Amino acid sequence: MSVINVAKAFTLSVVEEGQLVKKPFAVGIQDVEDFVADHWYTKAHTEPLPDAVAKAKKPADTTAKPQG
């Protein structure tokens, strides 16, 4: 999953399981499938995520750190 910041509402037409599906997106922060976030039409209607959202969505560092 990806997070996008929709700047202008739009409808994305995609083919899923052999059927044409129209997916509407409202203005604001949206959780979407990766292929939707990577689509050129989606990119034309989005802006970078606000800093606070981008920082909150970064995965936590789960690597072990040496102690001592």
CNS distance restraints for C-alpha pairs under 8 A (distance, minus, plus):
assign (resid   1 and name CA) (resid  31 and name CA) 6.63 0.50 0.50
assign (resid   1 and name CA) (resid  32 and name CA) 5.70 0.50 0.50
assign (resid   1 and name CA) (resid  33 and name CA) 4.77 0.50 0.50
assign (resid   1 and name CA) (resid  34 and name CA) 5.32 0.50 0.50
assign (resid   2 and name CA) (resid  31 and name CA) 5.73 0.50 0.50
assign (resid   2 and name CA) (resid  32 and name CA) 5.35 0.50 0.50
assign (resid   2 and name CA) (resid  33 and name CA) 5.97 0.50 0.50
assign (resid   2 and name CA) (resid  34 and name CA) 5.42 0.50 0.50
assign (resid   2 and name CA) (resid  37 and name CA) 6.43 0.50 0.50
assign (resid   3 and name CA) (resid  29 and name CA) 6.86 0.50 0.50
assign (resid   3 and name CA) (resid  30 and name CA) 5.60 0.50 0.50
assign (resid   3 and name CA) (resid  31 and name CA) 4.59 0.50 0.50
assign (resid   3 and name CA) (resid  32 and name CA) 6.11 0.50 0.50
assign (resid   3 and name CA) (resid  37 and name CA) 7.50 0.50 0.50
assign (resid   4 and name CA) (resid  29 and name CA) 5.70 0.50 0.50
assign (resid   4 and name CA) (resid  30 and name CA) 5.32 0.50 0.50
assign (resid   4 and name CA) (resid  31 and name CA) 6.56 0.50 0.50
assign (resid   4 and name CA) (resid  32 and name CA) 7.28 0.50 0.50
assign (resid   4 and name CA) (resid  37 and name CA) 6.66 0.50 0.50
assign (resid   4 and name CA) (resid  46 and name CA) 6.76 0.50 0.50
assign (resid   4 and name CA) (resid  47 and name CA) 7.67 0.50 0.50
assign (resid   4 and name CA) (resid  48 and name CA) 7.56 0.50 0.50
assign (resid   4 and name CA) (resid  49 and name CA) 6.64 0.50 0.50
assign (resid   5 and name CA) (resid  27 and name CA) 7.44 0.50 0.50
assign (resid   5 and name CA) (resid  28 and name CA) 5.43 0.50 0.50
assign (resid   5 and name CA) (resid  29 and name CA) 4.47 0.50 0.50
assign (resid   5 and name CA) (resid  30 and name CA) 6.32 0.50 0.50
assign (resid   5 and name CA) (resid  46 and name CA) 5.38 0.50 0.50
assign (resid   5 and name CA) (resid  47 and name CA) 5.54 0.50 0.50
assign (resid   5 and name CA) (resid  48 and name CA) 6.37 0.50 0.50
assign (resid   5 and name CA) (resid  49 and name CA) 5.52 0.50 0.50
assign (resid   6 and name CA) (resid  25 and name CA) 7.40 0.50 0.50
assign (resid   6 and name CA) (resid  26 and name CA) 6.83 0.50 0.50
assign (resid   6 and name CA) (resid  27 and name CA) 4.80 0.50 0.50
assign (resid   6 and name CA) (resid  28 and name CA) 5.05 0.50 0.50
assign (resid   6 and name CA) (resid  29 and name CA) 6.25 0.50 0.50
assign (resid   6 and name CA) (resid  30 and name CA) 7.21 0.50 0.50
assign (resid   6 and name CA) (resid  45 and name CA) 5.97 0.50 0.50
assign (resid   6 and name CA) (resid  46 and name CA) 4.36 0.50 0.50
assign (resid   6 and name CA) (resid  47 and name CA) 6.44 0.50 0.50
assign (resid   7 and name CA) (resid  27 and name CA) 5.51 0.50 0.50
assign (resid   7 and name CA) (resid  28 and name CA) 6.73 0.50 0.50
assign (resid   7 and name CA) (resid  45 and name CA) 5.76 0.50 0.50
assign (resid   7 and name CA) (resid  46 and name CA) 4.96 0.50 0.50
assign (resid   7 and name CA) (resid  47 and name CA) 5.96 0.50 0.50
assign (resid   8 and name CA) (resid  26 and name CA) 7.41 0.50 0.50
assign (resid   8 and name CA) (resid  27 and name CA) 5.68 0.50 0.50
assign (resid   8 and name CA) (resid  45 and name CA) 5.41 0.50 0.50
assign (resid   8 and name CA) (resid  46 and name CA) 6.97 0.50 0.50
assign (resid   9 and name CA) (resid  24 and name CA) 7.62 0.50 0.50
assign (resid   9 and name CA) (resid  25 and name CA) 5.58 0.50 0.50
assign (resid   9 and name CA) (resid  26 and name CA) 4.66 0.50 0.50
assign (resid   9 and name CA) (resid  27 and name CA) 5.15 0.50 0.50
assign (resid   9 and name CA) (resid  45 and name CA) 7.26 0.50 0.50
assign (resid  10 and name CA) (resid  24 and name CA) 5.92 0.50 0.50
assign (resid  10 and name CA) (resid  25 and name CA) 5.45 0.50 0.50
assign (resid  10 and name CA) (resid  26 and name CA) 6.90 0.50 0.50
assign (resid  10 and name CA) (resid  45 and name CA) 7.17 0.50 0.50
assign (resid  11 and name CA) (resid  22 and name CA) 6.22 0.50 0.50
assign (resid  11 and name CA) (resid  23 and name CA) 5.34 0.50 0.50
assign (resid  11 and name CA) (resid  24 and name CA) 4.14 0.50 0.50
assign (resid  11 and name CA) (resid  25 and name CA) 5.98 0.50 0.50
assign (resid  12 and name CA) (resid  22 and name CA) 5.58 0.50 0.50
assign (resid  12 and name CA) (resid  23 and name CA) 5.08 0.50 0.50
assign (resid  12 and name CA) (resid  24 and name CA) 6.33 0.50 0.50
assign (resid  12 and name CA) (resid  25 and name CA) 7.80 0.50 0.50
assign (resid  12 and name CA) (resid  41 and name CA) 7.29 0.50 0.50
assign (resid  12 and name CA) (resid  42 and name CA) 7.32 0.50 0.50
assign (resid  13 and name CA) (resid  20 and name CA) 6.67 0.50 0.50
assign (resid  13 and name CA) (resid  21 and name CA) 5.63 0.50 0.50
assign (resid  13 and name CA) (resid  22 and name CA) 4.40 0.50 0.50
assign (resid  13 and name CA) (resid  23 and name CA) 6.30 0.50 0.50
assign (resid  14 and name CA) (resid  20 and name CA) 5.72 0.50 0.50
assign (resid  14 and name CA) (resid  21 and name CA) 5.36 0.50 0.50
assign (resid  14 and name CA) (resid  22 and name CA) 6.46 0.50 0.50
assign (resid  14 and name CA) (resid  23 and name CA) 7.80 0.50 0.50
assign (resid  15 and name CA) (resid  19 and name CA) 5.27 0.50 0.50
assign (resid  15 and name CA) (resid  20 and name CA) 4.49 0.50 0.50
assign (resid  15 and name CA) (resid  21 and name CA) 5.89 0.50 0.50
assign (resid  16 and name CA) (resid  20 and name CA) 6.45 0.50 0.50
assign (resid  16 and name CA) (resid  21 and name CA) 6.61 0.50 0.50
assign (resid  25 and name CA) (resid  30 and name CA) 7.99 0.50 0.50
assign (resid  29 and name CA) (resid  49 and name CA) 7.83 0.50 0.50
assign (resid  32 and name CA) (resid  36 and name CA) 6.28 0.50 0.50
assign (resid  32 and name CA) (resid  37 and name CA) 6.51 0.50 0.50
assign (resid  33 and name CA) (resid  37 and name CA) 6.56 0.50 0.50
assign (resid  34 and name CA) (resid  38 and name CA) 6.18 0.50 0.50
assign (resid  35 and name CA) (resid  39 and name CA) 6.16 0.50 0.50
assign (resid  36 and name CA) (resid  42 and name CA) 6.70 0.50 0.50
assign (resid  37 and name CA) (resid  42 and name CA) 6.20 0.50 0.50
assign (resid  37 and name CA) (resid  43 and name CA) 6.99 0.50 0.50
assign (resid  38 and name CA) (resid  42 and name CA) 7.19 0.50 0.50
assign (resid  38 and name CA) (resid  43 and name CA) 7.01 0.50 0.50
assign (resid  39 and name CA) (resid  43 and name CA) 6.36 0.50 0.50
assign (resid  40 and name CA) (resid  44 and name CA) 6.30 0.50 0.50
assign (resid  41 and name CA) (resid  45 and name CA) 6.75 0.50 0.50
assign (resid  42 and name CA) (resid  46 and name CA) 6.41 0.50 0.50
assign (resid  43 and name CA) (resid  47 and name CA) 7.80 0.50 0.50
assign (resid  49 and name CA) (resid  53 and name CA) 6.27 0.50 0.50
assign (resid  49 and name CA) (resid  54 and name CA) 5.75 0.50 0.50
assign (resid  50 and name CA) (resid  54 and name CA) 6.19 0.50 0.50
assign (resid  51 and name CA) (resid  55 and name CA) 6.08 0.50 0.50
assign (resid  52 and name CA) (resid  56 and name CA) 6.21 0.50 0.50
assign (resid  53 and name CA) (resid  57 and name CA) 6.18 0.50 0.50
assign (resid  54 and name CA) (resid  58 and name CA) 6.50 0.50 0.50
